[in-house]
């Protein structure tokens, strides 16, 4: 508590010997030792009473905090699970839509007259072929 080193204690004993004298020093040291012991007992009792008085409320608070932690952890896991489910559904839907929306290019032939020259664009007449797109849903 006081953190006295050995040399400090010896200095205090010599000072006490000079001030009090050899007859009064032993009873004064004994009395100081008893007072120090009483002080330690009183402070130890006060600490144990404070710990005892606050132990139950602290346990209740820790229990409530742990319950809240459990509730929030479970809620967090549930939200994360639902988010992952929604993300996977969205990803699957997007992939399916992407696959469904892919239209392969179709070749639309046109007829060229045999007698027409390749440089004359006016003789090219395209023939439009109609086709039906079947949607599978």
Beta strands, then each sheet from edge to edge (+ up, - down):
end
